[in-house]
Amino acid sequence: MKKSVMLVMLFLVLLSGCSSTNVDDPLSTVDLFMIIKDAGLPVGMYVDYTKDTDPNNVMGLTGQYIAKLSFEVTTINQYDPEKPIGGSIEIFANAKDAARRKTYVDGLGASSPMLAERSYVIQDVALLRMDKNVSASEAEKYYDALVGAKGSINTEHTRGIEAETTTNAVVDMIKETEKKKTATYDIGYYSCKTWTSSTGSKWMQTIIEVQNTGDTALYLGTGSYDIEDMNGQLLLNRSMISGMPQIISPGKSGYYYDETMIDVNLEPGNVNVIPRPKVLVSDVEKPNFILSGVEVKAGKHIGIEGSGQIENATGEVKSYIYIVIMLYNEELLPIGQMFTIITDDLGPGEKIGFGVSSYSMPPGVTISEIKYIDAIAYDHHIQF
């Protein structure tokens, strides 16, 4: 099958002639990058991803980009020759998908300044994303270069996905995709506790458990919840709550955990928690990190402290690794959570130590109350 497909492709190339610079040819990610380069902007090397090398593992999925290229801006410090920093170009099958991606990227930056970017839609179907370290005035120059480009952007092909002419194979693939679209889960334990700190501030802790009851891994996206009184009257709404861990294996649980100061009076025994999780079928497998020597103890001055070691067994360099420690009482109910982020690159087989502290959990969460802990490590993942 592959051989016949390649022969057909070769035949089409011969028919179309040898030129690759025809203005009527659809513009690829590489073409768009070369337009930026020819405009004299400070760019260096680039990586044009395929479905197999896509860092987000979403290329070609419904609603996602069909082509992606990342490029180096030479005025920004670079750390890994295989991960250029500066900008990226994503091409989508239609304007709706591109617009939705821009909304997501912009929203992510608004909720977490560390992830902020400057994004621009090109010809309705492509998204130019510039690193936050590129000034607004400089980023506009990249946008201007692409806006003035001649030719239409190619929205018909996904790199790394070969043509399949066998009808039965296509039907089977569609059936399998439909089967995996449904996320099967239950909301397990949830609680809401309030307390007043030593400084007089009112605090609230909310825990919402999401149980994976299906046979495929699930993704916990950013969720929200409402606090209502017993009559259904809204008292408080909390949004942009991260699920941890992001990837839940079958039979396991993930949590929406929130600790925040509040300015309303709540009586935990007389309120209802209304969870609104975002749960999707995961498009990646649970990453392979090994945690060892994990323990918790009373903090030197206040709260709980945790420590341990993490080993990267994924076979590739990883960064922005989240480490979450869930705390349980003797009834195996969650009573607290601590997490930290390892921002440095961790190479294959490397092992480093980590520490994590918590200072704002309810007063009842003490080292004597903690009877069981569960530690999970994963690299940050984004999925629509």
C-alpha positions as CSV (number, residue, x, y, z in Angstrom):
1,M,0.0,0.0,0.0
2,K,2.7,2.5,1.0
3,K,4.7,1.7,-2.2
4,S,1.7,2.3,-4.4
5,V,0.9,5.6,-2.6
6,M,4.5,6.8,-3.1
7,L,4.3,5.9,-6.9
8,V,1.1,7.9,-7.2
9,M,2.7,10.9,-5.4
10,L,5.8,10.7,-7.6
11,F,3.5,10.6,-10.7
12,L,1.7,13.7,-9.6
13,V,4.9,15.6,-8.9
14,L,6.1,14.8,-12.4
15,L,2.9,16.1,-13.9
16,S,3.0,19.3,-11.9
17,G,6.6,20.1,-13.0
18,C,9.7,20.9,-11.1
19,S,9.0,24.4,-9.8
20,S,8.3,24.7,-6.0
21,T,8.1,28.5,-6.0
22,N,5.0,29.1,-8.1
23,V,2.9,31.9,-6.5
24,D,-0.2,29.7,-7.1
25,D,1.1,26.9,-4.9
26,P,-0.5,26.7,-1.5
27,L,1.7,28.1,1.3
28,S,3.0,25.6,3.8
29,T,4.5,26.3,7.3
30,V,8.0,26.4,5.7
31,D,6.8,28.8,3.0
32,L,5.5,31.1,5.7
33,F,8.7,30.9,7.7
34,M,10.8,31.7,4.6
35,I,8.6,34.8,4.1
36,I,9.5,36.0,7.6
37,K,13.2,35.2,7.0
38,D,13.2,37.0,3.6
39,A,11.7,40.1,5.4
40,G,15.0,40.4,7.3
41,L,13.7,39.5,10.7
42,P,16.0,38.0,13.3
43,V,15.2,34.3,12.9
44,G,17.5,31.3,13.0
45,M,16.8,27.6,12.7
46,Y,13.3,26.0,12.6
47,V,11.6,22.7,13.3
48,D,8.8,21.7,11.0
49,Y,6.8,19.0,12.9
50,T,5.1,15.9,11.6
51,K,2.3,13.9,13.3
52,D,5.0,11.7,14.9
53,T,7.2,14.5,16.1
54,D,4.4,17.0,17.2
55,P,5.3,18.0,20.8
56,N,1.6,18.3,21.7
57,N,0.5,15.0,20.0
58,V,-2.6,16.7,18.5
59,M,-1.7,17.3,14.9
60,G,-4.5,16.1,12.6
61,L,-7.0,15.5,15.4
62,T,-10.4,17.0,15.0
63,G,-10.3,20.8,15.6
64,Q,-6.5,20.8,16.0
65,Y,-3.8,22.2,13.7
66,I,-2.8,20.2,10.6
67,A,0.7,21.6,10.4
68,K,3.0,23.2,12.9
69,L,6.5,24.8,12.7
70,S,8.5,26.4,15.5
71,F,11.3,28.9,14.9
72,E,14.2,30.6,16.7
73,V,14.2,34.3,17.3
74,T,17.9,35.0,17.6
75,T,17.4,37.9,20.0
76,I,16.2,35.4,22.6
77,N,18.4,33.0,24.6
78,Q,18.1,29.4,23.3
79,Y,18.7,26.3,25.4
80,D,17.9,23.3,23.2
81,P,18.7,23.1,19.5
82,E,15.6,20.8,19.0
83,K,13.3,23.2,20.8
84,P,13.7,26.6,19.2
85,I,12.3,29.6,21.2
86,G,10.7,32.6,19.6
87,G,7.7,31.8,17.5
88,S,5.6,29.2,15.9
89,I,3.2,28.9,13.0
90,E,0.1,26.6,13.1
91,I,-2.2,25.9,10.2
92,F,-5.8,24.7,10.6
93,A,-8.3,23.2,8.3
94,N,-10.7,26.0,8.7
95,A,-11.2,29.5,10.3
96,K,-13.3,28.2,13.2
97,D,-10.5,25.9,14.4
98,A,-7.9,28.7,14.1
99,A,-10.1,31.2,16.0
100,R,-10.8,28.7,18.8
101,R,-7.1,28.0,19.1
102,K,-6.3,31.7,19.4
103,T,-9.0,32.1,22.1
104,Y,-7.5,29.2,24.0
105,V,-3.9,30.5,23.8
106,D,-4.9,34.0,24.8
107,G,-7.0,32.7,27.7
108,L,-4.1,30.5,28.9
109,G,-1.9,33.5,29.0
110,A,-4.4,35.6,30.9
111,S,-4.8,33.0,33.6
112,S,-1.0,32.3,33.8
113,P,1.4,35.1,32.9
114,M,4.2,32.5,32.6
115,L,2.4,31.1,29.6
116,A,1.5,34.4,28.0
117,E,2.2,34.8,24.2
118,R,1.3,37.2,21.4
119,S,-0.9,35.5,18.8
120,Y,-2.1,36.6,15.4
121,V,-4.5,35.0,12.9
122,I,-3.2,34.9,9.3
123,Q,-5.6,34.5,6.4
124,D,-8.2,33.2,8.9
125,V,-6.7,29.7,9.0
126,A,-3.2,30.1,10.4
127,L,-2.0,31.3,13.8
128,L,1.3,33.1,14.4
129,R,2.4,32.7,18.0
130,M,5.3,34.9,19.3
131,D,7.1,34.4,22.6
132,K,6.3,37.0,25.3
133,N,10.0,38.0,25.3
134,V,9.5,39.4,21.8
135,S,8.1,42.9,22.3
136,A,4.7,43.9,20.9
137,S,6.2,46.2,18.4
138,E,8.7,43.5,17.2
139,A,6.0,40.9,17.0
140,E,3.9,43.1,14.8
141,K,6.7,43.0,12.2
142,Y,6.4,39.3,11.9
143,Y,2.6,39.6,11.6
144,D,3.0,42.4,8.9
145,A,5.4,40.2,6.9
146,L,2.8,37.3,6.7
147,V,-0.2,39.6,6.1
148,G,1.5,40.8,3.0
149,A,2.3,37.3,1.7
150,K,1.1,36.4,-1.8
151,G,-0.7,33.1,-2.2
152,S,-3.2,31.1,-0.1
153,I,-2.3,28.9,2.9
154,N,-2.5,25.2,2.3
155,T,-5.3,23.8,4.5
156,E,-5.7,20.4,2.8
157,H,-2.8,18.2,4.0
158,T,-1.6,17.0,7.4
159,R,2.1,16.3,7.5
160,G,3.1,12.8,8.5
161,I,-0.4,11.3,7.7
162,E,-0.3,9.1,4.6
163,A,-3.3,8.7,2.2
164,E,-5.4,5.6,2.9
165,T,-7.4,4.3,0.0
166,T,-8.9,1.2,1.7
167,T,-12.5,2.1,2.6
168,N,-12.8,-0.5,5.4
169,A,-9.7,0.8,7.1
170,V,-11.2,4.3,7.1
171,V,-14.5,3.1,8.5
172,D,-12.7,1.2,11.2
173,M,-10.7,4.2,12.1
174,I,-13.8,6.4,12.4
175,K,-15.5,3.8,14.6
176,E,-12.5,3.6,16.9
177,T,-12.4,7.4,17.1
178,E,-16.0,7.7,18.0
179,K,-15.6,5.0,20.7
180,K,-12.8,7.0,22.3
181,K,-14.6,10.3,22.2
182,T,-16.7,9.7,25.3
183,A,-15.0,10.3,28.7
184,T,-16.5,7.9,31.3
185,Y,-16.1,9.2,34.9
186,D,-17.9,9.8,38.2
187,I,-17.6,12.7,40.6
188,G,-16.5,10.9,43.8
189,Y,-15.8,12.7,47.1
190,Y,-16.1,16.4,47.4
191,S,-15.9,18.8,50.3
192,C,-15.8,22.5,51.3
193,K,-14.1,23.7,54.4
194,T,-13.5,27.2,55.8
195,W,-11.3,28.7,58.5
196,T,-9.9,32.0,59.7
197,S,-6.1,32.4,59.6
198,S,-4.0,33.9,62.4
199,T,-4.1,37.2,60.6
200,G,-7.9,37.3,60.5
201,S,-8.3,36.3,56.8
202,K,-11.1,34.0,55.8
203,W,-10.0,30.9,53.8
204,M,-11.8,28.2,51.9
205,Q,-10.6,24.7,50.8
206,T,-12.5,22.8,48.1
207,I,-11.7,19.3,46.9
208,I,-13.5,17.6,44.0
209,E,-12.6,14.0,43.1
210,V,-13.0,12.8,39.5
211,Q,-12.9,9.0,39.2
212,N,-12.0,7.4,35.8
213,T,-14.5,4.6,35.4
214,G,-13.7,3.8,31.8
215,D,-11.0,1.8,30.1
216,T,-9.0,4.7,28.6
217,A,-6.9,7.5,30.1
218,L,-8.7,10.8,30.8
219,Y,-7.5,14.4,30.6
220,L,-8.5,16.9,33.3
221,G,-8.7,20.4,31.9
222,T,-9.3,23.7,33.6
223,G,-12.7,23.5,35.5
224,S,-14.9,25.5,37.8
225,Y,-17.4,25.0,40.6
226,D,-20.2,26.9,42.3
227,I,-21.0,27.1,46.0
228,E,-24.8,27.2,46.6
229,D,-26.9,27.4,49.8
230,M,-29.4,24.7,50.5
231,N,-32.0,26.6,48.5
232,G,-29.9,26.7,45.4
233,Q,-28.9,30.3,45.8
234,L,-25.5,31.0,44.3
235,L,-23.0,32.1,47.0
236,L,-19.7,31.9,45.2
237,N,-18.2,30.9,41.9
238,R,-14.7,29.8,41.3
239,S,-13.2,29.3,37.8
240,M,-9.9,28.4,36.1
241,I,-9.2,25.6,38.6
242,S,-6.5,23.2,37.4
243,G,-7.1,19.5,37.5
244,M,-4.2,17.5,39.1
245,P,-2.9,15.2,37.8
246,Q,-3.9,16.1,34.3
247,I,-3.9,12.5,33.0
248,I,-5.9,9.9,34.9
249,S,-5.4,6.2,34.2
250,P,-8.4,3.8,34.2
251,G,-9.5,3.1,37.8
252,K,-7.6,6.1,39.2
253,S,-8.7,9.5,40.4
254,G,-7.7,13.1,39.8
255,Y,-8.7,16.2,41.8
256,Y,-9.8,19.8,41.4
257,Y,-8.2,21.4,44.5
258,D,-8.7,25.0,45.5
259,E,-7.4,27.0,48.4
260,T,-8.4,30.7,48.4
261,M,-9.3,33.7,50.5
262,I,-13.0,34.6,50.5
263,D,-15.0,37.6,51.5
264,V,-18.3,35.9,52.1
265,N,-19.6,34.0,55.1
266,L,-20.0,30.3,54.4
267,E,-21.3,27.5,56.7
268,P,-19.7,24.4,55.1
269,G,-22.4,22.1,56.6
270,N,-25.2,24.2,54.9
271,V,-23.8,24.6,51.4
272,N,-23.6,22.5,48.2
273,V,-20.6,22.1,45.9
274,I,-21.6,22.1,42.2
275,P,-18.6,20.7,40.2
276,R,-18.1,21.7,36.6
277,P,-15.1,19.6,35.5
278,K,-13.6,19.5,32.0
279,V,-13.0,15.9,31.4
280,L,-11.8,14.6,28.0
281,V,-10.5,11.3,26.6
282,S,-6.7,11.9,26.8
283,D,-4.7,12.1,23.6
284,V,-1.5,11.0,25.3
285,E,-0.5,8.3,27.7
286,K,0.5,8.8,31.2
287,P,4.2,9.9,31.2
288,N,6.8,7.6,32.7
289,F,8.3,9.3,35.7
290,I,9.6,7.4,38.8
291,L,9.2,8.9,42.2
292,S,11.1,7.5,45.2
293,G,11.7,8.3,48.8
294,V,8.6,10.5,49.0
295,E,7.7,11.6,52.5
296,V,5.9,14.3,54.4
297,K,6.6,15.9,57.7
298,A,5.6,18.9,59.8
299,G,7.1,22.1,58.6
300,K,9.8,23.8,60.6
301,H,7.6,26.8,61.2
302,I,4.2,26.1,59.8
303,G,2.2,23.7,57.6
304,I,3.4,20.5,56.0
305,E,6.5,19.8,54.0
306,G,7.2,17.1,51.4
307,S,10.3,15.8,49.7
308,G,11.6,13.0,47.5
309,Q,13.4,12.2,44.2
310,I,12.1,12.1,40.6
311,E,13.7,10.1,37.8
312,N,12.9,10.7,34.1
313,A,12.2,7.3,32.5
314,T,10.5,8.7,29.4
315,G,13.6,8.4,27.2
316,E,13.5,12.1,26.2
317,V,14.3,15.5,27.8
318,K,11.4,16.8,29.8
319,S,10.7,20.2,31.5
320,Y,7.9,21.8,33.4
321,I,7.3,18.7,35.3
322,Y,4.5,18.9,37.9
323,I,4.8,16.9,41.1
324,V,1.6,16.5,43.1
325,I,1.3,15.0,46.6
326,M,-2.2,14.1,47.7
327,L,-2.8,13.8,51.5
328,Y,-5.4,11.3,52.9
329,N,-6.8,10.6,56.4
330,E,-7.3,7.2,57.9
331,E,-10.6,6.8,56.0
332,L,-8.6,7.4,52.8
333,L,-10.4,10.6,52.1
334,P,-8.4,13.5,50.6
335,I,-7.7,16.3,53.1
336,G,-5.0,18.3,51.3
337,Q,-2.7,18.7,48.3
338,M,0.8,20.0,47.7
339,F,2.5,20.5,44.4
340,T,5.6,21.9,42.9
341,I,6.9,22.5,39.3
342,I,10.4,21.5,38.1
343,T,11.2,24.1,35.4
344,D,14.7,22.9,34.5
345,D,15.2,20.3,31.8
346,L,15.5,16.7,33.1
347,G,17.3,14.4,30.7
348,P,16.6,10.7,30.1
349,G,17.6,8.7,33.1
350,E,18.4,11.7,35.2
351,K,17.2,11.9,38.8
352,I,16.9,15.0,41.1
353,G,15.5,15.8,44.4
354,F,12.5,18.0,45.1
355,G,10.8,19.8,48.0
356,V,7.3,21.1,48.4
357,S,5.5,23.0,51.2
358,S,2.0,24.1,52.1
359,Y,1.1,27.0,54.3
360,S,-2.7,27.6,53.9
361,M,-4.4,24.3,54.5
362,P,-7.1,24.0,57.1
363,P,-5.8,23.8,60.7
364,G,-7.1,20.2,61.0
365,V,-4.6,19.0,58.4
366,T,-1.7,18.1,60.6
367,I,1.0,15.5,60.3
368,S,-0.8,13.2,62.8
369,E,-4.0,13.4,60.7
370,I,-2.2,12.3,57.5
371,K,-2.2,8.5,57.2
372,Y,-1.6,8.0,53.5
373,I,0.0,9.9,50.7
374,D,-0.1,9.5,46.9
375,A,2.6,11.2,44.8
376,I,2.2,11.7,41.0
377,A,4.5,13.4,38.5
378,Y,3.7,14.5,34.9
379,D,4.7,17.0,32.3
380,H,2.3,19.8,31.5
381,H,-0.1,19.0,28.7
382,I,-2.6,21.1,26.9
383,Q,-5.7,19.5,25.2
384,F,-8.9,21.0,23.8
